């Protein structure tokens, strides 16, 4: 079995809390259990490893070194991937819909600010809310980074399974016919628990 691990597997509290208290301890517990399963090969694209690394301080890199010793760090060979044109249409249509949604969110925020008689002191709060809503509209449930693309394309090339809690990654993986696992499902597999 080939498992391609996403950043969210290690950094999302809903994921790592299954494995332990905090990212480092959860990573160590995962590594300990994963080492016992020689029939499973774990992969990380370099872009995902870089994202995971950003969650660790320079002085606390020991769990990362153990992770790198366990997994195969591999990039997808993107020059060799053929995807249906329908996928490209889907991406363009989704980007367009999300752009319009972001525009409507911005317009609503501006109207609310003007109609509410915004004061200069309120501006940082209004901007913060606008950014949160805008980010949610454009990024949630979508492939929004190179790491996400690398994850999907690597799993596609390897005929692997993605372990993620990222709804965008999961949705697009399924569009490509890629199997997915949650953290809980992987925990059950590694600890031989039956569902």
Residue pairs with C-beta under 8 A, 6 or more apart in sequence:
1 39
1 40
1 41
1 161
2 40
2 41
2 43
2 155
2 158
2 159
2 160
2 161
3 40
3 41
3 42
3 43
3 160
3 161
3 162
3 163
3 181
3 186
4 42
4 43
4 44
4 45
4 151
4 154
4 155
4 158
4 160
4 161
4 162
4 163
5 42
5 43
5 44
5 48
5 71
5 163
5 164
6 48
6 151
6 162
6 163
6 164
6 165
6 166
6 169
7 48
7 51
7 52
7 147
7 166
8 15
8 164
8 165
8 166
8 169
9 15
9 16
9 163
9 164
9 165
9 183
9 186
10 16
10 23
10 26
10 27
10 30
10 52
10 55
11 23
11 51
11 52
11 55
12 165
12 166
12 183
14 165
14 183
15 26
15 165
15 182
15 183
16 22
16 23
16 26
16 27
16 183
17 26
18 26
18 183
18 184
18 187
19 25
19 26
19 27
19 29
19 30
19 183
19 187
20 26
20 27
20 28
20 29
23 55
23 56
23 63
24 56
24 60
24 63
27 63
27 64
27 66
27 67
28 63
28 66
30 190
31 63
31 66
31 67
31 70
33 187
33 190
33 191
34 40
34 42
34 70
34 190
35 70
36 190
37 189
37 190
40 189
41 72
42 70
42 71
42 72
43 71
43 72
43 73
43 74
43 154
43 158
43 160
44 52
44 67
44 71
44 72
44 73
44 74
45 73
45 74
45 75
45 76
45 147
45 150
45 151
45 154
46 73
46 74
46 75
46 150
47 75
47 145
47 146
47 147
47 150
48 147
48 150
48 151
49 68
49 73
50 147
51 145
51 147
52 64
52 67
53 61
53 64
56 63
56 64
74 154
75 150
75 154
76 150
76 153
76 154
76 156
76 157
77 157
78 153
80 157
81 153
81 156
81 157
83 176
87 175
87 176
90 175
94 142
98 137
98 138
98 142
99 138
101 137
101 138
102 134
102 137
102 138
105 130
105 133
105 134
105 137
106 130
106 134
109 126
109 129
109 130
109 133
112 126
113 122
113 126
118 126
138 144
139 168
140 167
140 168
141 167
141 168
141 171
142 168
142 171
142 172
143 149
143 152
143 168
143 169
143 172
144 168
148 166
148 168
148 169
148 172
151 162
151 164
151 169
152 162
152 169
152 172
152 173
152 176
152 178
154 160
155 161
155 162
155 173
155 178
156 176
156 178
160 178
160 179
161 178
161 179
161 180
161 181
162 169
162 170
162 173
162 178
162 179
162 180
162 181
163 180
163 181
163 182
163 183
163 186
164 170
164 173
164 180
165 182
165 183
170 180
173 179
173 180
174 180
181 189
185 195
187 193
188 194
188 195
